[in-house]
Structures are given as C-alpha cells and as structure tokens.
Amino acid sequence: MMKKMYSTKMINTGGRSGEVHSPDHSFELNITAPGKRVENATNPEQLFAAGFSACFNSALELVKSSKGIDGASTVSAQVTLYAESESSFVLGVEIEGQIEGLSTEETQELLEIAHTVCPYSKATAGNIEVTVKAVSE
C-alpha cells in the first residue's frame, strides 16, 4: 500500500479564460489561452512546465545525492500543445538539464535515471512524448 505524502487541490472557474485558486485562496492565478500575452496571467501549459521542471530537478537532486555528486543542476521543461484534430489535443515535453562540473554524457546518464524517479515522468510515461536531453552550460 502506498503511503500518502501530500495532497493539494486547485479550483478553476472560466476554463482557459478564467482563474485558478486554492480552496483557502492562499494561491490565485489568472488563466489565459496559450499564446496570448495577458499581464499577470498564465496558462495550463506554463503551470505544467513549472511543475514538471521543479519535480524533475528534485528527482535529479536525489539521484545526484545517491552518487555523491554536488554540482548544481538546472532543468527546463518546454511544454508544447499539439492539435491532433480540430477537437483533440495532446502535450509534448522536452526536458533539458545541466549539472555543474559534469560532461554532457555524464549529465545525460543522470537525467535518464532521474526520468525513472520523477513522479511527473512516471505519470506521463506511455501517454505523451517526453524527451530528456543534457545540454552544456
């Protein structure tokens, strides 16, 4: 049986032209459609990219720690929205990471391991295309 570590909830009104908030209103964001530049607003793809990059870098920290590596890491997640048809859409994610003091090859190896550890990676496995690539500083 899995042990529940954390649970959170967000509430949306208005879909992609609305807002999201936590039940206690301690966290509130205006939502807009992707590609529209609206001051003080975000979109679901940006939120997903933020969560995925943070989660993935946390998984990478765990992997680095287990191997005694302490170089700072930076991870970006580029989320793309694709139209399969007029009424069907899918996401794709490109993860890029770098680790101070490691070669691109060494970094790639650790990124691949982190990809098996990260809960976002596990949630998307087999559902959407996710690529993982080491980049140089």
C-alpha positions as CSV (number, residue, x, y, z in Angstrom):
1,M,0.0,0.0,0.0
2,M,1.3,3.4,-0.9
3,K,1.8,6.0,1.9
4,K,0.2,9.4,1.1
5,M,2.9,12.0,1.3
6,Y,1.0,15.1,0.2
7,S,-2.2,16.2,-1.5
8,T,-3.3,19.5,-2.9
9,K,-6.3,20.9,-4.7
10,M,-6.9,23.8,-7.1
11,I,-10.2,25.1,-8.3
12,N,-10.8,26.6,-11.8
13,T,-13.6,28.8,-13.0
14,G,-13.8,30.0,-16.6
15,G,-11.5,27.4,-18.1
16,R,-8.7,29.0,-20.2
17,S,-10.3,32.4,-19.8
18,G,-10.7,32.3,-16.1
19,E,-8.8,31.8,-12.9
20,V,-7.5,29.1,-10.5
21,H,-7.2,29.2,-6.8
22,S,-6.6,27.0,-3.8
23,P,-9.6,26.4,-1.5
24,D,-8.2,28.8,1.1
25,H,-7.3,31.4,-1.6
26,S,-3.7,31.5,-0.5
27,F,-2.7,30.9,-4.1
28,E,-4.6,32.5,-7.0
29,L,-3.7,32.9,-10.7
30,N,-5.5,34.4,-13.7
31,I,-5.6,31.9,-16.6
32,T,-5.5,32.8,-20.3
33,A,-5.2,30.8,-23.5
34,P,-1.8,29.7,-24.7
35,G,-0.1,32.3,-26.9
36,K,-2.0,35.2,-25.5
37,R,0.1,37.7,-23.6
38,V,-2.0,38.9,-20.7
39,E,-0.4,40.7,-17.8
40,N,-0.4,38.7,-14.5
41,A,-1.9,35.6,-16.2
42,T,-0.5,32.2,-17.0
43,N,-1.9,29.1,-18.9
44,P,-2.1,25.4,-18.1
45,E,0.9,24.6,-20.2
46,Q,3.1,27.0,-18.3
47,L,1.9,25.6,-15.0
48,F,2.6,22.1,-16.2
49,A,6.1,23.1,-17.3
50,A,6.8,24.8,-14.0
51,G,5.7,21.7,-12.1
52,F,7.5,19.2,-14.3
53,S,10.8,21.1,-14.2
54,A,10.7,21.5,-10.5
55,C,9.7,17.9,-9.9
56,F,12.3,16.6,-12.3
57,N,15.1,18.7,-10.8
58,S,14.1,17.4,-7.4
59,A,14.4,13.8,-8.7
60,L,17.8,14.7,-10.2
61,E,18.9,16.1,-6.8
62,L,18.0,12.7,-5.2
63,V,20.0,10.8,-8.0
64,K,23.0,13.2,-7.6
65,S,22.9,12.7,-3.8
66,S,22.9,9.0,-4.1
67,K,26.0,9.2,-6.3
68,G,27.8,11.7,-4.1
69,I,27.6,14.5,-6.8
70,D,27.0,18.0,-5.5
71,G,27.2,20.1,-8.7
72,A,24.3,22.5,-9.0
73,S,21.7,21.4,-11.6
74,T,19.3,23.4,-13.8
75,V,16.3,21.8,-15.5
76,S,14.0,23.3,-18.0
77,A,10.7,21.8,-19.3
78,Q,9.3,23.0,-22.6
79,V,5.7,22.0,-22.9
80,T,4.1,22.1,-26.4
81,L,0.4,21.8,-27.1
82,Y,-0.3,19.9,-30.3
83,A,-3.6,19.6,-32.2
84,E,-4.3,16.1,-33.4
85,S,-7.5,17.3,-35.0
86,E,-9.9,20.2,-34.5
87,S,-11.2,18.8,-31.2
88,S,-8.3,16.6,-30.0
89,F,-5.1,18.0,-28.4
90,V,-2.0,16.4,-26.8
91,L,1.0,17.7,-24.9
92,G,4.7,17.0,-25.6
93,V,7.5,17.8,-23.2
94,E,11.2,18.4,-23.8
95,I,13.3,18.3,-20.6
96,E,16.8,19.8,-20.8
97,G,19.2,19.7,-17.9
98,Q,22.8,20.6,-17.0
99,I,24.9,19.8,-14.0
100,E,27.9,21.9,-13.0
101,G,31.2,20.1,-13.3
102,L,29.9,17.1,-15.3
103,S,30.2,16.4,-19.0
104,T,27.1,16.2,-21.2
105,E,27.5,12.4,-21.3
106,E,27.6,12.1,-17.5
107,T,24.7,14.5,-17.2
108,Q,22.6,12.6,-19.7
109,E,23.2,9.4,-17.7
110,L,21.9,11.1,-14.5
111,L,19.0,12.7,-16.4
112,E,17.9,9.3,-17.7
113,I,17.9,7.9,-14.1
114,A,16.0,10.9,-12.8
115,H,13.4,10.3,-15.5
116,T,12.7,6.9,-13.9
117,V,12.3,8.5,-10.5
118,C,10.3,11.7,-11.2
119,P,6.6,11.4,-10.4
120,Y,5.8,13.6,-13.4
121,S,7.8,11.3,-15.7
122,K,6.0,8.3,-14.3
123,A,2.6,10.0,-14.8
124,T,3.3,10.8,-18.4
125,A,5.1,7.6,-19.4
126,G,3.3,6.0,-22.3
127,N,0.8,8.8,-22.5
128,I,2.7,11.7,-24.2
129,E,6.1,12.1,-25.8
130,V,8.8,13.3,-23.3
131,T,12.4,13.7,-24.4
132,V,15.3,14.2,-21.9
133,K,18.5,15.9,-23.1
134,A,21.6,17.1,-21.4
135,V,22.8,20.5,-22.5
136,S,26.1,22.2,-21.9
137,E,26.4,25.3,-19.7
